[in-house]
């Protein structure tokens, strides 16, 4: 998936980037004349744009589509990780949408305080090093994820959820999962890596350790306890 190249000011910037950087894979043409449709008082379906857009995967993808005959624009976000449990995914969503509310309503937007290059560097650092990475944040400088989450992002998320009128007990429950993850430094990826390492330390071959890790992962997943509470084999 493509992270992008710059901060944007309109959803149209995303469509323009798609045309600029991603050649059409399928040469399917439509007989529709969008201008004629507009002049006739109808909404063009833009089937060529929709087909092309459907071949491009980016972290924030613009979508022009029809539902029940009505056109709309939306942005599909792919920033939320899946699993390993339902409660972890609910916590991720609460954390993300709480911060989204707060950041979007700040007097000075975050993109005026941080260069796009810094945001991209943060993204790549997190993808490569996970909880061991270092990230830049305005007002804090270079920090580790746990410090950034505990000092800055959790209070922002809590305030955003409060503005969404999410009950205090719900905020505490789900943001508490994020807090626990930050304090323990354990997420799904670190649990998997540590578990395989521990099982191999017992003398298991790597294939057997991977299979046993997956078996334990499935058991924990169905237990629906947050991943930061999962035990590592002795």
TABELZI-V831553 format. One record per residue. PSI is psi in radians with two decimals (999 if undefined). OMEGA is omega in whole degrees, -180 to 180 (NA if undefined). Layout:
PSI OMEGA
PSI OMEGA
This chain:
2.51 -176
2.30 -179
-0.45 -177
-3.13 -176
-0.21 -175
2.85 170
2.52 -179
2.83 179
-0.13 -178
2.67 176
-0.43 179
-0.48 177
-0.63 -179
-0.76 178
-0.69 179
-0.70 177
-0.69 179
-0.79 -179
-0.65 -176
-0.68 -170
-0.25 -174
1.75 178
2.63 180
2.35 178
-0.56 -175
2.00 -176
0.97 180
2.22 -177
2.61 179
2.57 177
-0.10 -177
2.41 172
1.79 -175
-0.69 -179
-0.75 179
-0.66 178
-0.77 179
-0.76 -179
-0.47 178
0.02 179
0.23 179
2.84 179
2.12 179
2.55 -179
-0.32 176
0.90 -174
-0.59 179
-0.76 178
-0.76 -178
-0.69 178
-0.83 180
-0.80 -178
-0.55 -179
-0.19 178
-0.02 -174
2.22 -180
2.07 179
2.83 -176
-0.57 174
1.82 -174
2.22 176
2.50 -180
2.20 170
2.15 -172
3.03 177
2.40 173
2.11 -178
0.68 176
0.01 -178
2.28 -179
2.67 175
2.80 172
2.44 175
2.87 175
2.15 178
2.12 179
2.33 178
0.51 -175
-0.25 -175
2.14 179
2.67 178
2.51 171
-2.91 2
-0.18 177
2.90 178
-0.72 -178
-0.60 176
-0.71 180
-0.64 176
-0.68 178
-0.75 178
-0.76 -179
-0.77 180
-0.75 179
-0.82 -177
-0.89 -175
-0.45 172
-0.81 178
-0.66 -180
-0.76 -180
-0.82 -178
-0.83 -178
-0.68 -176
-0.32 -177
0.08 179
2.59 180
-0.64 179
1.86 -177
2.66 -177
-0.52 -179
-0.15 172
-0.14 -178
-0.23 -176
2.33 178
2.74 177
-0.62 179
-0.66 178
-0.71 178
-0.74 179
-0.70 178
-0.75 177
-0.80 -178
-0.83 -178
-0.67 177
-0.80 -180
-0.70 180
-0.63 -176
-0.71 -171
-0.13 177
-2.30 -177
-0.18 179
0.07 -176
3.01 172
2.40 -173
2.69 177
2.41 174
2.38 -179
2.30 179
-0.27 180
-0.43 -175
-2.49 -179
2.15 -176
2.87 174
2.77 -179
-0.71 -179
-0.72 179
-0.76 180
-0.77 -178
-0.85 -174
-0.68 -176
-0.62 -170
-0.86 -169
-0.67 179
-0.80 176
-0.63 178
-0.76 -180
-0.72 179
-0.75 179
-0.70 179
-0.75 178
-0.62 176
-0.71 178
-0.48 174
-0.03 -179
0.62 173
2.32 -177
2.58 -177
-0.71 -178
-0.56 178
-0.76 177
-0.81 -178
-0.69 -177
-0.91 -174
-0.69 177
-0.43 175
-0.56 176
-0.77 179
-0.71 178
-0.77 179
-0.67 178
-0.73 -180
-0.71 -177
-0.62 -179
-0.33 -176
0.39 -175
2.16 171
-2.97 -177
-0.70 -178
-0.76 -179
-0.64 178
-0.78 -180
-0.83 -177
-0.77 -179
-0.63 180
-0.78 178
-0.74 179
-0.75 -179
-0.72 -179
-0.66 176
-0.57 176
-0.42 175
-0.18 -180
0.00 178
2.58 171
2.82 -179
-0.79 177
-0.73 179
-0.67 179
-0.71 178
-0.73 180
-0.72 180
-0.65 176
-0.77 -180
-0.68 179
-0.81 179
-0.65 178
-0.79 -179
-0.69 178
-0.85 179
-0.69 -179
-0.80 -179
-0.34 176
-0.35 176
0.54 171
2.49 -177
2.52 -173
-0.48 -178
-0.20 178
-0.10 -178
2.44 -180
2.65 173
2.31 180
2.48 178
999 NA
